[in-house]
Amino acid sequence: MEGENYTGGSALRIAIIVLVVGLVAAMAYGFHARSQSAKLAQQNLAVNATLQQTQGQIAALTAKLNDLTTAEQARQQQAAEAAAARQRHTTHSAAARHVRRDDPRWQKFQQQLAEQNQAIESTRQDLASAKDELSGSIARTHGELVVLERKGERNYYEFDLNKSKQFAQKGSVGISLRKANVKHQYADLELMVDDASLSKKHVNLLEPVTFFAAENGQPVQLVINQITKDHIHGYVAEPKYKASDLAAANSTDANAAAATTTATAAAAPAPRTRRKLELPKD
């Protein structure tokens, strides 16, 4: 009996041990499985995060590529439109030039333009001539003064004056040099015109001084064309004919014209008298 009880107790202990070992193994396996599952879940989350980041980068690169493609297409389209516009402009210009050359209206317009240019040039020359007649040309040297004298339009009187309070008579003008500034090329003058004294300060080189003398009533011009220390050189230009001479010449021309008109009227035949016609008889 004791032997059977011992055998039965041993079997029970073995069974308990086996059961405990199985429980421990099951618990260890379960823990290991949960640990692996958690690890796999973390790895899955990391992979998903990396995948989402990669997808975002791919989307950004795709958007940039689309923008670049759109800009390039727009640039090419603009270049094509500009080239087409230039081609149309060139064709239109060539056609317009061809039409203008062959169109009589264009030839007429060119002729009118040429006539207007000629009229403008003629007017310009007339204005220049009138300006020369009013103000006179300026002689910078003795040779140029000789050329002006040969025109025979005005009388010219050259002068070489030193600084002095005395007046030198040149034509209808008395001249006195009071100051000559070589550095700045100007002179201070005292003029005697029609017994009246005139002060002319800072008369620059080649600057015409114009005034009117009662003797001729026309402009008289004084020009300084050289300034040295206490010395000047220049000339006075005044009209060749006095006002009294011109008035006398005009009176003579008027009398001659009146005499010619009278003689022409006297020589003209008398007007013919019209003959009166008789009325017809019944």
Secondary structure, 3 states (H helix, E strand, C coil): CHHHHHHHHHHHHHHHHHHHHHHHHHHHHHHHHHHHHHHHHHHHHHHHHHHHHHHHHHHHHHHHHHHHHHHHHHHHHHHHHHHHHHHHHHHHHHHHHHHHHHCHHHHHHHHHHHHHHHHHHHHHHHHHHHHHHHHCCCCCCHHHHHHHHHHCCEEEEEEEEEECCCCEEECCEEEEEEEEECCCCEEEEEEEECCEEEEEEEEECCCCEEEECCCCCCEEEEEEEEEECCEEEEEEEEECCCHHHHHHHHHHHHHHHHHHHHHHHHHCCCCCCCCCCCCCCC
